Amino acid sequence: MNFQKLKDRVFKNSPRYSAGRKIQTCALFSAGVMLFLNVIRITDYIANPSNTGLPLGVTLLLLITFLGLWQLARFGHETISAWLLIVAYAAPTLYCFYSWGADLPAAILMSVLVVVMAGMFLGSKRALLITATLITSIVALSYLQYHQILPVSSDWRSLPHHPADAIAYALIFSVIYLLAWIIIRENRQALTRANEASLALQAEREGLEAIVIERTKAIREIQREQIEQLQVLASIGQLSGGIFHDIVNPLTAVSLNLECLKEERCPQLGETQDYLHQALSATNRIKDLVNSTNSCLRREGREKMFSIRAEILKIKKIMDAKARRQNTLIYIDSGTDIQIRGGQTRFGQVIMNLLNNALEACSHLKDQSESRVYISLGERHKYKEIELSITDTGGGIDKENLNKIFGAFFTTKSSGDKNLGLGLSIVKEIVEIDFHGHITVSSKPGEGSTFTLCLPINL
């Protein structure tokens, strides 16, 4: 149920809407009472023509008046009908006070009836005005009658009580009871309407809360998708920087191998083919790197079983030219071959970054003959992990930088090196997200650094 329907329902059952029906009920019931009183007056008049009660013409006029008010209320003239109904009761009441004294019991009951009726049909303010008018009239008439300024017929005080008087009192009480019943019924209906309105509003509120929850959920879903899109864009930006960073290493290897081929004065076929093979391997490495990054951006996982030792040897062959140029030796202690499931190109990206960093760390040594890079591969059966470490004999990493080196865009190199500071952050991301492992570093300035990868075996 919407608010407009609820409003219409409450208004339809409101006291103002049902005022005409209440006036019709009171007017029709009053007409019935007057009809009964007329029968009594006619009977009294026949039995005792000298009876000084309410004139028969007045009771007949009241009967006709009440019937007319009933018809008037049926045509929708509630306010006029209410005023005329109250006047129809107040006029004979004042006549009784005037004729038989302000202490006439029937007139006092009629006064109570007029006040209650005024409160029901005209409101509290107008009922107060009518009450004040009645009180003023009673006090004024009592004063004038007490000082014998106005004549008053008080024979009724000395006459024996007549059954007709009791019937008249009963009829007046029945009208008062009718008004009380209407008030109680109206209050009950108002309480019922209030409860229905409360339940309807509660249902409306629950419906609105459900709509709000649904809309909030939809908004959060949209926000989540937008955040994911932003993260993808951020990854694109970061990975694009990583692509340039990682492409430099194979291009360097291509350049060095081609340069060695160019400088061969007495080329031997075997060595020349070796240079060409390394150059082609480097270019293929660039192609694999770009394809791997493209798959990552498209959220494609190309996982397969591959040999860690074979991948390390492949990367070593690419980096051999750079290592020879700076007189750095690369040693591999791989033990038994170990195979894992994952992205082979992404794993190669990790090894290339770490090996390139190790070679660069060794390139700054004054005595190049002492520069070494050690690659160790083994299993930790207790933890069901593969442990891969790359150790260099370079200058090491300052203690204050150890907690920063895996952060994006952090670098200790000068701007002239054109280093973006993304290599280790990409390595950490690949190790943790793609291979569900972790990477640690230990270093002492002047003694070198060791990067250790721990990857779960049951991938």
Buried (B, 14 or more C-beta within 10 A) or exposed (E): BEEEEBEEBBEEBEEEEBBBEBBBBBBBBBBBBBBBBBEBBEEBBEEEEEBEBBBBEBBBBBBEBBBBBBEBBBEEBBEEBBBBBBEBBBBBBBBBBBBBBBEBEBBBBBBBBBBBBBBBBBEEEBBBEBBEBBEEBBEEBBEBBEEEEBEBEEEBEEEEEBEBBEBBEEBBEEBBEBBEEBBEEBEEBBEEBEEBBEEBEEEBEEEEEEEEEEEEEEEEEEEEEEEEEEEEEEBEEBBBBBBEBBBBBBBBBBBBBBEBBEEEEEEEEEEEEBBEEBBEBBBEBBEBBBEBBEBBBEEEEEBEEBBBBEBBBBBBBBBBBBBBBBBBBBEBEBEEEBEBEBBBBBBBBBBBBBBBBBBBBBBEBEEEEEBBBBBBBBBEEEEEBBBBBBBBBBBBBEEEEBEBBBBBEEBEEEEEEEBBBBBBBBBBBBBEEBBEBBBEBBBEEEEBBBBBBBBBBEB
